Amino acid sequence: MAAVTAAQAGAKVGIMTKDELANGNMRIAGGIVASVNSIDADSETAFADDILRAGEFLSNPLLVKAAVEGSRQANLLLEEWGHIYRRDGKGNISPLSVIKPGGHSLARTLTCENQGMSLATTFRSAIAREAVCCWENTLVLDLVVEDGKVLGALGYNIIDGNLLFVRAKAVILATGGGGMIFSPQTDNTRSATGDGYALGYAAGLPLVDMEQIQWLPFGVAKPASLRGINIGDTSDAGPRGVLVNSEGEVVLRGVATCTRSAVTRTIARENRAGRGGPNGGLFLDATANLDDPVGKAFLAQLQARGVLGPVRAAYGPKAYAWTEPYEVLPTQHFFCGGVQVDADGRTALANLYAVGEVTGGIHGADRLGSVALCDSIVFGHRAAMHAVEGFDEEKPADDSVILPYLDGARKRIESVLARSCGTLPILLKAELGRAMAEKVGCVRDKAGLEEALQMVLSLGEKADSVYVPAGRTYNMALVDYFELEYMLVCAEAVIRCSLAREESRGSHFREDYPQRDEGLDFRSVIAYRGANGKMLTRLEEMGERFVNQVEGAKI
């Protein structure tokens, strides 16, 4: 969204992307986008209230206001670019063509054929029409900063092994989340390694509320090859779906109306009490929907949309037809925290913007289903417009600024490729994922978090001596090396923020602090680099939050 918006506004635009263009989590998303649609008595106020309620007093009201106000226009713009949302038989968006994910008070969410694939294809086509310069398969290694201003980005091209520096009057981070730090207990793509969090932190940016990691309650529990794949939101339990523990007891009714965090906590608590399923989940029993005309119609809709495809693959035709229960377990889905931004996507560094999952502030402690794509679309447009309007005429960075970054990256690559032995970085990535899923999952306590922190710090020491086979062209072990560095920064931020928030709120559940502390309402946990170079945390009142040095930026 940001690239196309900026190009249409007359800017010369380039994109660095680690994958092929428009790949990543958007391509595998459900493709559902919340929007104020003037149906079913919906309004901007009602939509904002739902987001704020889900965020449990951690959402930034100004960001929420901007997202809600821009939702309708952003989706109209997407349709102009070729992405078509489902409509009723008369071709209108009506109560018959929208859905109501869990936590929403009204049905306002747009759906589409081919889900995230349609969105990704629309963006790729729009980028091609605007002749945006694209560097695909290029991993960003550094943001080039001088005197508090970002001057461009340094990348490593995975295909040819060359380093690339791009000067820019403005840089927009849109790197997504970091789900792979919990692998395989995540529904994210392998490229979600926390790059933007680590790049921002290295450049001096604070990270906000990184403890708020959203888990989807319905992930595949078995077989191991499919474990973690998303098999629906809370609303996809149908109107009569219930959760059942290993003793046959119904432990949660009305699943479809619950938020993601509420259902996830139920599953986690039952497992901690020894009443979980054989693979760490609970059983979703949707069979009662077959006795309800609305439930039967809803099942048909899910099957038509392809939502239950992984259920059939994992559990067979009976589970797919809802004639027998099947085990579900939480799978990491989304980072609600991230880089601090204002309502135009500005960060604390001049010329640097951030949009989408890499940012924190709008979702607070928990995110409603279908608001992530809304967030990315709206703020992608806002950030691009502000960046273009704010261009200055200062001369670009000279070589004296750029060369130290290039020399540093070149020496890092040469050093790691010169090693003749050591542990492969992909093995350390796997070790990190297991530790994070076990100790920093949807149920946490101080002892487990401190143990996880020591493991992460130890892995950081091991990362300094990993072995990468020689060769710079399409060397995925070298990519693993850089990604491991990002993942370790991301994981440390999540753990330190989790330790600092001594309460349970939203997506963050502390077994040793099981209640929400009202004294922490509107207080965010900030992770930042201390004077000694180590990561530190502090609690900060939302009204005091420093977001941008640019005059007039307010949060």
HELIX and SHEET records of a PDB file:
HELIX    1   1 ALA A    2  GLN A    8  1                                   7    
HELIX    2   2 ASN A   25  ILE A   28  1                                   4    
HELIX    3   3 GLU A   44  ALA A   54  1                                  11    
HELIX    4   4 PRO A   61  TRP A   81  1                                  21    
HELIX    5   5 GLN A  115  ARG A  129  1                                  15    
HELIX    6   6 GLY A  179  PHE A  182  5                                   4    
HELIX    7   7 ASP A  195  ALA A  202  1                                   8    
HELIX    8   8 ALA A  224  LEU A  226  5                                   3    
HELIX    9   9 THR A  234  ALA A  237  5                                   4    
HELIX   10  10 VAL A  255  THR A  257  5                                   3    
HELIX   11  11 ARG A  260  ARG A  272  1                                  13    
HELIX   12  12 THR A  287  ASP A  291  5                                   5    
HELIX   13  13 PRO A  293  ARG A  305  1                                  13    
HELIX   14  14 GLY A  309  TYR A  315  1                                   7    
HELIX   15  15 PRO A  317  TYR A  320  1                                   4    
HELIX   16  16 GLY A  356  VAL A  358  5                                   3    
HELIX   17  17 VAL A  371  GLU A  389  1                                  19    
HELIX   18  18 ASP A  399  LEU A  417  1                                  19    
HELIX   19  19 PRO A  425  LYS A  439  1                                  15    
HELIX   20  20 LYS A  446  ALA A  463  1                                  18    
HELIX   21  21 MET A  476  ALA A  500  1                                  25    
HELIX   22  22 GLU A  518  LEU A  520  5                                   3    
HELIX   23  23 MET A  542  GLU A  544  5                                   3    
SHEET    1   A 2 GLY A  14  MET A  16  0                                        
SHEET    2   A 2 CYS A 133  TRP A 135  1                                        
SHEET    1   B 3 VAL A  33  ALA A  34  0                                        
SHEET    2   B 3 THR A 109  LEU A 110 -1                                        
SHEET    3   B 3 VAL A  98  ILE A  99 -1                                        
SHEET    1   C 3 THR A 138  GLU A 146  0                                        
SHEET    2   C 3 LYS A 149  ASN A 157 -1                                        
SHEET    3   C 3 LEU A 163  ARG A 167 -1                                        
SHEET    1   D 2 VAL A 171  LEU A 173  0                                        
SHEET    2   D 2 LEU A 352  ALA A 354  1                                        
SHEET    1   E 5 THR A 359  GLY A 360  0                                        
SHEET    2   E 5 GLY A 338  GLN A 340  1                                        
SHEET    3   E 5 LEU A 207  VAL A 208 -1                                        
SHEET    4   E 5 ARG A 523  ARG A 529 -1                                        
SHEET    5   E 5 MET A 535  GLU A 541 -1                                        
SHEET    1   F 5 ILE A 213  VAL A 220  0                                        
SHEET    2   F 5 TYR A 326  PHE A 335 -1                                        
SHEET    3   F 5 LEU A 282  ASP A 285 -1                                        
SHEET    4   F 5 VAL A 242  VAL A 244 -1                                        
SHEET    5   F 5 VAL A 250  LEU A 252 -1                                        
END                                                                             
